[in-house]
């Protein structure tokens, strides 16, 4: 289960440039944490940056999850194809479950 060419583009297609830029900033945050470790900075400062990075990554995940529900799942439900609707709904529920376990 993943991108389905028959159902059209991905839900996040219109936000793709923003999401890619955000991920690049997160990548920079991770490199900053690495430098903090290399420079023997204070533990709490490093943990604070790790928390901020995790929050930023979660926000990207939530946006993609929202777009999946509003686009991919909604399109499948509108299609009238019961199997496709069931598959996309199950896919969404599994993604929500995985996402909730990481919190």
Buried (B, 14 or more C-beta within 10 A) or exposed (E): EEEBEEBEEBBBEEBEEEBEEBEEEBEEBEEBBEEBEEEEEEEEEBEEBBEBBBEBBEEBBEBBBEBBBEBBBBBBBEBEBEEBBEBBBEBBEEBEEEBEEEE
